[in-house]
Amino acid sequence: MGREAARQRERRAVYHAIRSGSLHRRAPTLDEVAALFRAIDHRDVKAYGVCTLAALDLDTLHPMPPWLRQYMPGAERRVTLLGYAALRRRHGAVKHLLVAGAAPTLSERCPGGAIESEAEDARLREALSRRYGAGIASAAAVYAVELVARLRSFAARDAARGASLPPCSVCGESGSTACFDACGCPCCEACVWGALLRPGNGGGEMRCPRCGSVPPLRGGGEGAAAAAEVDAVAAADGAAADGAGAFDGGAAAAAALLRAGGAIGETLF
């Protein structure tokens, strides 16, 4: 009982420090980064305890695992832990990282965050993490972060293919544009996040900031079938990758994505 009470006190203290912004975070070591990436690949949610994460600087860009860049031409060269977990659709890790204070708008092309206003960025973080007991439901928050990660990957893939990205159809910004799924409207990340925070969107539903269309959860037809195949292969591949290097796992899942052809951009594992 005493040990359990001590753990509860520790958790309460950590959550209070997260809410108040009084945490003293340190940069993770290379071994810690490798272990956390591996935990994402293997769906090891236990490695993502909020108390553990709260001690680390979660907003650092790390090299993208080489195996992913090998099989996904155009993938960003650097990624945050949250960005990688969202790209791999590791829902539990995404949720814990949000609660621990990871920045959802930070990426290689927006290293300072996609939202310029500090107040707006803070409001988004509070909504996604339910930091003060109110905000967007956890499942909706996780889906929103994973959707934006998918839009980033679409934009990076298209840029690698030599396509010119049009400016945002809402604000005219051209630095972080992606085509919204599935209407195709070009929108910047700031406008996508802004649509999530619009008054009246209490449920946290992701909508196109220009036309209001709602993206599919996992796609349909061939995209859904490819996603099911990749999930099955990745699950089997996890055990085989246990003895591999930190970033070596997931090759079979990536190969399944290649077999899926055009669905590589839709499923993202």
Backbone as CSV, one residue per row, in Angstrom:
resi,resn,N_x,N_y,N_z,CA_x,CA_y,CA_z,C_x,C_y,C_z
1,MET,0.835,-1.213,0.000,0.000,0.000,0.000,0.863,1.253,0.000
2,GLY,1.932,1.238,0.829,2.785,2.410,0.896,3.491,2.686,-0.410
3,ARG,3.943,1.593,-1.057,4.637,1.758,-2.334,3.684,2.284,-3.394
4,GLU,2.445,1.750,-3.402,1.448,2.206,-4.370,1.089,3.662,-4.121
5,ALA,0.938,4.048,-2.877,0.618,5.442,-2.557,1.742,6.368,-3.006
6,ALA,2.990,5.930,-2.852,4.123,6.748,-3.284,4.099,6.954,-4.794
7,ARG,3.770,5.888,-5.543,3.683,6.010,-6.999,2.575,6.965,-7.405
8,GLN,1.459,6.892,-6.712,0.349,7.792,-7.017,0.735,9.243,-6.747
9,ARG,1.446,9.461,-5.648,1.902,10.818,-5.333,2.862,11.324,-6.408
10,GLU,3.740,10.431,-6.871,4.687,10.809,-7.916,3.939,11.191,-9.197
11,ARG,2.935,10.402,-9.560,2.172,10.691,-10.776,1.437,12.018,-10.644
12,ARG,0.841,12.259,-9.475,0.137,13.531,-9.284,1.098,14.704,-9.400
13,ALA,2.293,14.545,-8.837,3.284,15.620,-8.903,3.719,15.867,-10.339
14,VAL,3.884,14.799,-11.112,4.295,14.950,-12.512,3.204,15.630,-13.317
15,TYR,1.966,15.202,-13.146,0.857,15.815,-13.889,0.709,17.289,-13.520
16,HIS,0.889,17.609,-12.252,0.818,19.005,-11.839,1.943,19.813,-12.493
17,ALA,3.148,19.241,-12.544,4.279,19.944,-13.156,4.052,20.140,-14.656
18,ILE,3.439,19.154,-15.323,3.128,19.293,-16.747,2.140,20.426,-16.957
19,ARG,1.098,20.450,-16.141,0.065,21.498,-16.294,0.631,22.887,-16.012
20,SER,1.516,22.981,-15.028,2.035,24.286,-14.635,3.249,24.717,-15.456
21,GLY,3.791,23.786,-16.241,4.965,24.120,-17.037,6.236,24.236,-16.225
22,SER,6.288,23.609,-15.057,7.443,23.744,-14.172,8.418,22.574,-14.265
23,LEU,8.235,21.706,-15.264,9.123,20.557,-15.404,10.527,20.981,-15.827
24,HIS,11.514,20.273,-15.338,12.889,20.470,-15.777,13.248,19.267,-16.654
25,ARG,13.188,19.451,-17.953,13.418,18.346,-18.879,14.886,18.328,-19.322
26,ARG,15.351,17.167,-19.680,16.710,17.010,-20.190,16.649,16.347,-21.561
27,ALA,17.703,16.528,-22.335,17.770,15.885,-23.643,17.946,14.381,-23.457
28,PRO,17.193,13.565,-24.172,17.368,12.113,-24.046,18.707,11.675,-24.619
29,THR,19.265,10.623,-24.053,20.505,10.060,-24.583,20.212,9.319,-25.884
30,LEU,21.272,9.011,-26.633,21.097,8.262,-27.880,20.477,6.896,-27.612
31,ASP,20.892,6.270,-26.521,20.319,4.962,-26.177,18.839,5.081,-25.840
32,GLU,18.462,6.140,-25.132,17.053,6.342,-24.810,16.230,6.600,-26.064
33,VAL,16.768,7.400,-26.983,16.059,7.665,-28.235,15.862,6.367,-29.020
34,ALA,16.926,5.561,-29.117,16.834,4.291,-29.840,15.790,3.381,-29.202
35,ALA,15.775,3.329,-27.864,14.817,2.475,-27.168,13.383,2.959,-27.386
36,LEU,13.180,4.267,-27.409,11.825,4.800,-27.601,11.339,4.583,-29.038
37,PHE,12.220,4.747,-30.010,11.836,4.432,-31.387,11.492,2.949,-31.519
38,ARG,12.301,2.100,-30.886,12.044,0.668,-30.945,10.711,0.332,-30.285
39,ALA,10.420,1.010,-29.182,9.153,0.757,-28.500,7.962,1.132,-29.377
40,ILE,8.098,2.197,-30.159,7.037,2.568,-31.096,6.858,1.475,-32.138
41,ASP,7.966,1.007,-32.708,7.887,-0.035,-33.726,7.212,-1.289,-33.202
42,HIS,7.504,-1.646,-31.944,7.011,-2.898,-31.373,5.740,-2.725,-30.552
43,ARG,5.158,-1.546,-30.606,3.910,-1.272,-29.864,4.064,-1.524,-28.362
44,ASP,5.197,-1.151,-27.819,5.460,-1.327,-26.391,5.021,-0.067,-25.646
45,VAL,3.747,-0.007,-25.302,3.203,1.184,-24.660,3.796,1.384,-23.264
46,LYS,4.224,0.327,-22.619,4.773,0.446,-21.264,6.016,1.325,-21.236
47,ALA,6.712,1.398,-22.353,7.910,2.241,-22.400,7.558,3.712,-22.451
48,TYR,6.275,4.022,-22.624,5.841,5.405,-22.778,5.021,5.875,-21.584
49,GLY,5.459,5.496,-20.389,4.812,6.021,-19.194,5.009,7.528,-19.096
50,VAL,3.978,8.236,-18.675,4.033,9.693,-18.642,5.127,10.176,-17.695
51,CYS,5.342,9.479,-16.583,6.384,9.891,-15.641,7.765,9.793,-16.286
52,THR,7.974,8.764,-17.100,9.248,8.624,-17.808,9.417,9.720,-18.844
53,LEU,8.372,9.966,-19.617,8.436,10.955,-20.688,8.580,12.371,-20.146
54,ALA,8.002,12.624,-18.981,8.011,13.983,-18.442,9.412,14.475,-18.126
55,ALA,10.353,13.557,-17.957,11.731,13.958,-17.646,12.526,14.317,-18.882
56,LEU,11.962,14.046,-20.085,12.720,14.195,-21.319,12.213,15.357,-22.159
57,ASP,13.124,15.948,-22.913,12.742,16.942,-23.917,12.151,16.185,-25.094
58,LEU,10.850,16.332,-25.302,10.149,15.564,-26.330,10.077,16.290,-27.668
59,ASP,10.566,17.503,-27.721,10.402,18.328,-28.927,11.697,18.453,-29.727
60,THR,12.529,17.431,-29.649,13.768,17.390,-30.423,13.538,16.588,-31.697
61,LEU,14.089,17.054,-32.806,14.026,16.309,-34.058,15.164,15.299,-34.098
62,HIS,14.821,14.039,-34.358,15.793,12.956,-34.412,15.867,12.403,-35.837
63,PRO,16.976,11.775,-36.199,17.056,11.170,-37.533,15.949,10.130,-37.739
64,MET,15.288,10.190,-38.874,14.279,9.195,-39.204,14.953,7.836,-39.343
65,PRO,14.380,6.775,-38.775,14.972,5.444,-38.932,15.272,5.134,-40.393
66,PRO,16.482,4.679,-40.683,16.895,4.480,-42.079,15.986,3.543,-42.860
67,TRP,15.471,2.492,-42.208,14.647,1.544,-42.964,13.410,2.220,-43.527
68,LEU,12.864,3.198,-42.787,11.657,3.870,-43.261,11.972,4.765,-44.454
69,ARG,13.089,5.468,-44.381,13.469,6.324,-45.509,13.806,5.490,-46.735
70,GLN,14.316,4.281,-46.517,14.650,3.417,-47.639,13.401,3.015,-48.416
71,TYR,12.328,2.748,-47.697,11.120,2.251,-48.340,10.079,3.337,-48.597
72,MET,10.316,4.527,-48.089,9.390,5.630,-48.327,10.161,6.826,-48.869
73,PRO,10.478,6.852,-50.147,11.201,7.994,-50.719,10.456,9.295,-50.430
74,GLY,11.198,10.277,-49.975,10.565,11.553,-49.665,10.208,11.721,-48.205
75,ALA,10.361,10.635,-47.401,10.072,10.763,-45.976,10.993,11.809,-45.357
76,GLU,10.492,12.519,-44.370,11.302,13.542,-43.723,12.569,12.924,-43.142
77,ARG,13.652,13.674,-43.184,14.931,13.165,-42.682,14.990,13.169,-41.168
78,ARG,14.251,14.076,-40.539,14.243,14.169,-39.082,12.795,14.223,-38.597
79,VAL,12.563,13.670,-37.424,11.198,13.555,-36.924,11.228,13.551,-35.395
80,THR,10.174,14.052,-34.792,10.038,13.956,-33.339,9.485,12.579,-32.982
81,LEU,9.573,12.232,-31.711,8.987,10.967,-31.257,7.485,10.944,-31.533
82,LEU,6.817,12.074,-31.285,5.377,12.133,-31.544,5.091,11.997,-33.035
83,GLY,5.897,12.670,-33.871,5.683,12.578,-35.303,5.856,11.164,-35.817
84,TYR,6.845,10.441,-35.278,7.083,9.069,-35.713,5.964,8.147,-35.239
85,ALA,5.556,8.303,-33.985,4.460,7.477,-33.470,3.180,7.716,-34.262
86,ALA,2.931,8.973,-34.638,1.741,9.286,-35.426,1.844,8.704,-36.829
87,LEU,3.033,8.759,-37.421,3.239,8.205,-38.748,3.020,6.699,-38.747
88,ARG,3.450,6.036,-37.684,3.271,4.590,-37.574,1.900,4.207,-37.027
89,ARG,1.087,5.185,-36.699,-0.254,4.961,-36.142,-0.198,4.128,-34.861
90,ARG,0.678,4.507,-33.957,0.772,3.845,-32.658,-0.047,4.673,-31.674
91,HIS,-1.332,4.364,-31.597,-2.285,5.225,-30.894,-1.915,5.449,-29.431
92,GLY,-1.518,4.369,-28.728,-1.188,4.509,-27.314,-0.003,5.426,-27.084
93,ALA,1.043,5.272,-27.899,2.227,6.127,-27.754,1.880,7.576,-28.065
94,VAL,1.045,7.806,-29.097,0.638,9.167,-29.433,-0.095,9.803,-28.256
95,LYS,-1.013,9.065,-27.663,-1.785,9.598,-26.527,-0.867,9.966,-25.368
96,HIS,0.046,9.080,-25.000,0.925,9.340,-23.860,1.870,10.506,-24.134
97,LEU,2.361,10.604,-25.359,3.250,11.715,-25.705,2.514,13.049,-25.641
98,LEU,1.261,13.072,-26.088,0.472,14.303,-25.993,0.271,14.710,-24.534
99,VAL,-0.088,13.744,-23.708,-0.309,14.032,-22.286,0.980,14.523,-21.635
100,ALA,2.114,13.969,-22.069,3.408,14.353,-21.482,3.913,15.692,-21.986
101,GLY,3.191,16.299,-22.934,3.546,17.647,-23.358,4.265,17.766,-24.679
102,ALA,4.295,16.703,-25.496,4.969,16.775,-26.793,4.225,17.735,-27.723
103,ALA,4.996,18.464,-28.538,4.404,19.457,-29.449,3.873,18.771,-30.700
104,PRO,2.588,18.910,-31.001,2.022,18.235,-32.178,2.318,18.940,-33.494
105,THR,2.735,20.211,-33.463,2.897,20.979,-34.702,4.338,21.037,-35.189
106,LEU,5.252,20.401,-34.470,6.669,20.511,-34.803,7.058,19.408,-35.784
107,SER,7.778,19.768,-36.853,8.244,18.812,-37.843,9.500,19.357,-38.497
108,GLU,10.083,18.585,-39.410,11.306,19.031,-40.067,11.073,20.304,-40.870
109,ARG,9.951,20.392,-41.558,9.717,21.597,-42.360,9.188,22.752,-41.527
110,CYS,8.721,22.476,-40.327,8.307,23.532,-39.387,8.990,23.276,-38.042
111,PRO,10.320,23.433,-37.970,11.037,23.096,-36.736,10.663,23.959,-35.544
112,GLY,10.105,25.135,-35.812,9.647,25.974,-34.717,8.168,25.809,-34.417
113,GLY,7.521,24.885,-35.117,6.084,24.676,-34.953,5.313,25.351,-36.073
114,ALA,4.197,24.746,-36.473,3.408,25.266,-37.592,2.558,26.466,-37.203
115,ILE,2.323,26.673,-35.910,1.479,27.772,-35.446,2.369,28.861,-34.854
116,GLU,2.302,30.053,-35.411,3.162,31.145,-34.964,2.725,31.721,-33.623
117,SER,1.435,31.793,-33.378,0.927,32.375,-32.143,1.167,31.431,-30.965
118,GLU,1.903,31.898,-29.962,2.155,31.071,-28.785,0.859,30.751,-28.050
119,ALA,-0.039,31.708,-28.005,-1.313,31.491,-27.311,-2.136,30.427,-28.025
120,GLU,-2.156,30.490,-29.372,-2.909,29.498,-30.134,-2.271,28.124,-30.022
121,ASP,-0.950,28.089,-30.025,-0.254,26.815,-29.879,-0.532,26.210,-28.511
122,ALA,-0.524,27.034,-27.473,-0.824,26.547,-26.124,-2.252,26.035,-26.041
123,ARG,-3.171,26.731,-26.712,-4.577,26.300,-26.701,-4.734,24.941,-27.388
124,LEU,-3.981,24.741,-28.466,-4.045,23.454,-29.158,-3.507,22.338,-28.276
125,ARG,-2.372,22.582,-27.637,-1.787,21.555,-26.766,-2.735,21.201,-25.627
126,GLU,-3.348,22.212,-25.049,-4.276,21.964,-23.950,-5.472,21.148,-24.413
127,ALA,-5.979,21.465,-25.613,-7.137,20.749,-26.135,-6.803,19.293,-26.440
128,LEU,-5.641,19.051,-27.034,-5.276,17.696,-27.437,-4.896,16.818,-26.245
129,SER,-4.327,17.423,-25.214,-3.874,16.646,-24.055,-4.886,16.626,-22.922
130,ARG,-5.961,17.415,-23.050,-6.956,17.552,-21.951,-6.242,17.913,-20.647
131,ARG,-5.302,18.843,-20.769,-4.408,19.177,-19.657,-5.167,19.680,-18.438
132,TYR,-6.277,20.367,-18.667,-7.042,20.926,-17.543,-8.395,20.242,-17.395
133,GLY,-8.490,19.011,-17.871,-9.706,18.238,-17.698,-10.747,18.467,-18.766
134,ALA,-10.524,19.390,-19.669,-11.458,19.648,-20.758,-10.684,19.663,-22.063
135,GLY,-11.391,19.521,-23.164,-10.730,19.529,-24.456,-11.281,18.447,-25.351
136,ILE,-10.464,17.999,-26.271,-10.878,17.017,-27.262,-10.704,15.615,-26.698
137,ALA,-11.680,14.752,-26.962,-11.592,13.369,-26.501,-10.301,12.739,-27.002
138,SER,-9.727,11.833,-26.204,-8.420,11.264,-26.514,-8.374,10.613,-27.889
139,ALA,-9.399,9.834,-28.231,-9.403,9.146,-29.522,-9.401,10.146,-30.674
140,ALA,-10.176,11.217,-30.541,-10.230,12.242,-31.586,-8.905,12.996,-31.672
141,ALA,-8.270,13.252,-30.530,-6.990,13.959,-30.520,-5.916,13.126,-31.199
142,VAL,-5.881,11.841,-30.883,-4.893,10.955,-31.501,-5.107,10.899,-33.008
143,TYR,-6.360,10.774,-33.425,-6.651,10.715,-34.862,-6.222,11.998,-35.560
144,ALA,-6.444,13.145,-34.925,-6.076,14.425,-35.524,-4.571,14.501,-35.748
145,VAL,-3.788,14.099,-34.753,-2.334,14.151,-34.881,-1.857,13.177,-35.956
146,GLU,-2.458,11.995,-36.010,-2.064,11.014,-37.017,-2.438,11.477,-38.422
147,LEU,-3.566,12.163,-38.553,-3.969,12.678,-39.866,-2.980,13.726,-40.365
148,VAL,-2.573,14.643,-39.497,-1.625,15.674,-39.913,-0.283,15.040,-40.284
149,ALA,0.141,14.007,-39.555,1.379,13.306,-39.914,1.256,12.693,-41.305
150,ARG,0.082,12.181,-41.621,-0.144,11.609,-42.948,-0.093,12.695,-44.022
151,LEU,-0.687,13.851,-43.735,-0.644,14.952,-44.703,0.799,15.403,-44.945
152,ARG,1.592,15.449,-43.876,3.007,15.803,-44.040,3.710,14.817,-44.959
153,SER,3.437,13.526,-44.767,4.105,12.518,-45.584,3.687,12.644,-47.038
154,PHE,2.412,12.971,-47.301,1.961,13.196,-48.680,2.760,14.332,-49.305
155,ALA,2.886,15.433,-48.565,3.579,16.609,-49.091,5.048,16.306,-49.349
156,ALA,5.698,15.583,-48.413,7.110,15.243,-48.585,7.307,14.318,-49.780
157,ARG,6.384,13.363,-49.942,6.473,12.450,-51.088,6.320,13.207,-52.404
158,ASP,5.342,14.103,-52.468,5.108,14.851,-53.703,6.290,15.766,-54.029
159,ALA,6.856,16.393,-52.976,8.009,17.267,-53.201,9.195,16.471,-53.720
160,ALA,9.384,15.241,-53.182,10.488,14.399,-53.630,10.308,13.993,-55.088
161,ARG,9.073,13.930,-55.540,8.787,13.571,-56.928,8.867,14.779,-57.862
162,GLY,9.190,15.927,-57.291,9.334,17.121,-58.103,8.074,17.932,-58.284
163,ALA,7.013,17.574,-57.581,5.759,18.319,-57.697,5.866,19.633,-56.926
164,SER,5.303,20.685,-57.484,5.273,21.970,-56.782,3.998,22.038,-55.959
165,LEU,4.153,22.373,-54.678,3.009,22.419,-53.778,2.325,23.773,-53.883
166,PRO,1.028,23.811,-54.128,0.328,25.090,-54.241,0.236,25.777,-52.892
167,PRO,0.007,27.077,-52.864,-0.170,27.773,-51.582,-1.476,27.363,-50.916
168,CYS,-1.566,27.626,-49.631,-2.772,27.304,-48.876,-3.971,28.034,-49.466
169,SER,-5.063,27.311,-49.672,-6.258,27.907,-50.263,-7.023,28.774,-49.276
170,VAL,-6.579,28.815,-48.012,-7.263,29.617,-46.995,-6.480,30.898,-46.705
171,CYS,-5.174,30.759,-46.421,-4.395,31.925,-46.004,-3.292,32.320,-46.988
172,GLY,-3.026,31.481,-47.981,-1.999,31.797,-48.960,-0.597,31.374,-48.566
173,GLU,-0.421,30.797,-47.381,0.893,30.322,-46.928,1.398,29.228,-47.866
174,SER,2.710,29.235,-48.138,3.256,28.246,-49.057,4.345,27.387,-48.436
175,GLY,4.631,27.588,-47.168,5.738,26.850,-46.565,5.390,25.478,-46.038
176,SER,4.155,25.232,-45.687,3.793,23.941,-45.084,2.466,23.439,-45.631
177,THR,2.315,23.540,-46.955,1.060,23.150,-47.586,0.984,21.644,-47.786
178,ALA,-0.206,21.100,-47.653,-0.493,19.712,-48.004,-1.912,19.667,-48.544
179,CYS,-2.191,18.666,-49.350,-3.543,18.517,-49.889,-4.374,17.710,-48.907
180,PHE,-5.471,18.298,-48.472,-6.288,17.665,-47.435,-6.895,16.377,-47.971
181,ASP,-6.967,15.378,-47.126,-7.581,14.100,-47.468,-9.051,14.153,-47.032
182,ALA,-10.038,13.935,-47.919,-9.895,13.379,-49.258,-10.359,14.378,-50.332
183,CYS,-10.632,15.613,-49.965,-11.154,16.588,-50.929,-10.076,17.135,-51.843
184,GLY,-8.809,17.124,-51.378,-7.714,17.608,-52.197,-7.442,19.095,-52.084
185,CYS,-8.147,19.807,-51.210,-7.900,21.242,-51.055,-6.507,21.468,-50.469
186,PRO,-5.690,22.333,-51.075,-4.378,22.629,-50.493,-4.540,23.497,-49.248
187,CYS,-4.008,23.025,-48.133,-4.140,23.745,-46.859,-2.822,23.646,-46.102
188,CYS,-2.474,24.700,-45.395,-1.283,24.643,-44.562,-1.641,24.030,-43.210
189,GLU,-0.622,23.588,-42.497,-0.867,22.947,-41.199,-1.556,23.883,-40.218
190,ALA,-1.159,25.149,-40.226,-1.749,26.090,-39.275,-3.257,26.181,-39.476
191,CYS,-3.708,26.186,-40.725,-5.144,26.279,-40.997,-5.860,24.981,-40.632
192,VAL,-5.184,23.847,-40.836,-5.781,22.562,-40.449,-5.990,22.517,-38.942
193,TRP,-4.958,22.923,-38.186,-5.096,22.949,-36.729,-6.127,23.984,-36.309
194,GLY,-6.153,25.117,-37.008,-7.122,26.151,-36.675,-8.550,25.678,-36.841
195,ALA,-8.807,24.873,-37.877,-10.149,24.340,-38.086,-10.563,23.435,-36.928
196,LEU,-9.575,22.732,-36.356,-9.876,21.852,-35.223,-10.306,22.648,-34.000
197,LEU,-9.779,23.880,-33.884,-10.054,24.705,-32.704,-11.188,25.697,-32.907
198,ARG,-11.853,25.650,-34.057,-12.929,26.603,-34.311,-14.045,26.471,-33.280
199,PRO,-14.652,27.580,-32.898,-15.797,27.520,-31.973,-16.894,26.625,-32.542
200,GLY,-17.466,25.823,-31.678,-18.520,24.913,-32.107,-18.016,23.533,-32.485
201,ASN,-16.678,23.372,-32.571,-16.113,22.062,-32.894,-15.649,21.382,-31.616
202,GLY,-16.551,21.294,-30.668,-16.190,20.732,-29.372,-15.822,19.270,-29.431
203,GLY,-16.315,18.550,-30.452,-15.998,17.144,-30.559,-14.636,16.874,-31.147
204,GLY,-13.968,17.922,-31.624,-12.641,17.742,-32.179,-12.625,17.024,-33.507
205,GLU,-13.651,17.248,-34.323,-13.696,16.574,-35.623,-12.810,17.297,-36.620
206,MET,-11.962,16.534,-37.296,-11.088,17.111,-38.309,-11.901,17.409,-39.564
207,ARG,-11.824,18.645,-40.037,-12.515,19.050,-41.258,-11.575,19.886,-42.107
208,CYS,-11.788,19.847,-43.406,-11.013,20.692,-44.295,-11.304,22.149,-43.958
209,PRO,-10.297,22.973,-43.719,-10.548,24.369,-43.351,-11.150,25.191,-44.490
210,ARG,-11.107,24.683,-45.704,-11.663,25.436,-46.833,-13.091,25.000,-47.166
211,CYS,-13.313,23.686,-47.368,-14.635,23.227,-47.826,-15.414,22.472,-46.766
212,GLY,-14.777,22.138,-45.641,-15.490,21.476,-44.552,-15.638,19.982,-44.691
213,SER,-15.016,19.357,-45.698,-15.159,17.910,-45.864,-14.449,17.181,-44.733
214,VAL,-14.934,15.980,-44.432,-14.398,15.165,-43.346,-13.577,14.034,-43.948
215,PRO,-12.343,13.830,-43.500,-11.512,12.765,-44.080,-11.978,11.397,-43.617
216,PRO,-11.682,10.349,-44.419,-12.009,8.983,-43.997,-11.090,8.541,-42.886
217,LEU,-11.560,7.585,-42.071,-10.745,7.117,-40.951,-9.555,6.302,-41.431
218,ARG,-9.804,5.333,-42.302,-8.720,4.503,-42.805,-8.775,4.365,-44.325
219,GLY,-9.630,5.108,-44.990,-9.775,4.920,-46.423,-10.670,3.735,-46.700
220,GLY,-10.890,3.428,-47.954,-11.738,2.306,-48.315,-11.129,1.544,-49.466
221,GLY,-11.781,0.462,-49.859,-11.355,-0.300,-51.011,-9.947,-0.826,-50.849
222,GLU,-9.097,-0.583,-51.865,-7.739,-1.107,-51.849,-6.923,-0.538,-50.695
223,GLY,-7.170,0.731,-50.357,-6.421,1.334,-49.257,-6.669,0.619,-47.945
224,ALA,-7.940,0.280,-47.667,-8.272,-0.417,-46.429,-7.680,-1.820,-46.425
225,ALA,-7.728,-2.505,-47.583,-7.162,-3.846,-47.664,-5.652,-3.809,-47.455
226,ALA,-5.000,-2.801,-48.044,-3.552,-2.669,-47.859,-3.217,-2.393,-46.409
227,ALA,-4.019,-1.572,-45.750,-3.773,-1.273,-44.336,-3.872,-2.522,-43.493
228,ALA,-4.870,-3.377,-43.790,-5.026,-4.615,-43.036,-3.830,-5.523,-43.251
229,GLU,-3.334,-5.588,-44.496,-2.166,-6.426,-44.779,-0.941,-5.922,-44.037
230,VAL,-0.727,-4.608,-44.070,0.449,-4.042,-43.417,0.391,-4.257,-41.921
231,ASP,-0.786,-4.084,-41.311,-0.911,-4.306,-39.875,-0.556,-5.742,-39.518
232,ALA,-1.018,-6.698,-40.338,-0.738,-8.101,-40.064,0.747,-8.400,-40.209
233,VAL,1.371,-7.870,-41.265,2.790,-8.112,-41.482,3.623,-7.452,-40.393
234,ALA,3.248,-6.216,-40.008,4.009,-5.510,-38.981,3.941,-6.236,-37.646
235,ALA,2.786,-6.821,-37.347,2.639,-7.551,-36.087,3.558,-8.769,-36.071
236,ALA,3.621,-9.484,-37.211,4.492,-10.651,-37.292,5.961,-10.244,-37.310
237,ASP,6.238,-9.092,-37.908,7.617,-8.630,-38.044,8.192,-8.147,-36.720
238,GLY,7.319,-7.713,-35.808,7.795,-7.178,-34.540,8.633,-8.169,-33.765
239,ALA,8.168,-9.434,-33.712,8.902,-10.445,-32.967,10.245,-10.739,-33.624
240,ALA,10.261,-10.774,-34.971,11.502,-11.067,-35.675,12.518,-9.954,-35.518
241,ALA,12.038,-8.732,-35.278,12.944,-7.580,-35.191,13.488,-7.354,-33.796
242,ASP,13.065,-8.171,-32.828,13.496,-7.935,-31.449,15.009,-7.955,-31.311
243,GLY,15.679,-8.780,-32.094,17.123,-8.862,-31.970,17.860,-7.947,-32.914
244,ALA,17.138,-7.139,-33.674,17.772,-6.271,-34.655,18.251,-4.996,-34.001
245,GLY,18.914,-4.139,-34.793,19.371,-2.855,-34.290,18.210,-1.951,-33.970
246,ALA,18.519,-0.794,-33.410,17.473,0.093,-32.915,16.468,0.478,-33.978
247,PHE,16.922,0.730,-35.210,16.020,1.218,-36.229,15.873,0.227,-37.383
248,ASP,16.146,-1.067,-37.153,16.123,-2.031,-38.245,14.764,-2.686,-38.430
249,GLY,13.904,-2.631,-37.445,12.633,-3.328,-37.534,11.699,-2.701,-38.541
250,GLY,10.693,-3.486,-38.953,9.648,-2.949,-39.813,9.901,-3.104,-41.292
251,ALA,10.964,-3.790,-41.704,11.247,-3.900,-43.133,10.157,-4.671,-43.849
252,ALA,9.638,-5.727,-43.218,8.590,-6.499,-43.863,7.319,-5.675,-44.024
253,ALA,7.037,-4.832,-43.020,5.865,-3.965,-43.136,6.028,-2.984,-44.283
254,ALA,7.231,-2.438,-44.419,7.472,-1.508,-45.515,7.378,-2.208,-46.858
255,ALA,7.863,-3.467,-46.922,7.751,-4.218,-48.167,6.294,-4.450,-48.526
256,ALA,5.469,-4.676,-47.514,4.042,-4.838,-47.782,3.447,-3.558,-48.338
257,LEU,3.940,-2.423,-47.847,3.463,-1.153,-48.381,3.845,-1.002,-49.846
258,LEU,5.044,-1.452,-50.193,5.458,-1.362,-51.583,4.573,-2.231,-52.462
259,ARG,4.211,-3.417,-51.964,3.324,-4.279,-52.741,1.955,-3.640,-52.905
260,ALA,1.577,-2.805,-51.915,0.255,-2.166,-51.978,0.217,-1.050,-53.009
261,GLY,1.384,-0.678,-53.558,1.406,0.320,-54.636,1.008,1.684,-54.140
262,GLY,-0.022,2.247,-54.772,-0.443,3.608,-54.450,-0.963,3.762,-53.051
263,ALA,-1.299,2.657,-52.396,-1.846,2.747,-51.042,-0.789,3.136,-50.023
264,ILE,0.490,3.203,-50.417,1.538,3.568,-49.452,1.264,4.913,-48.828
265,GLY,0.733,5.850,-49.590,0.442,7.155,-49.042,-0.816,7.182,-48.211
266,GLU,-1.712,6.204,-48.421,-2.982,6.206,-47.699,-2.871,5.532,-46.346
267,THR,-2.112,4.422,-46.285,-2.170,3.611,-45.082,-1.144,4.022,-44.036
268,LEU,0.103,4.230,-44.467,1.183,4.565,-43.527,1.198,3.620,-42.342
269,PHE,1.159,2.340,-42.644,1.256,1.230,-41.690,-0.006,1.085,-40.892
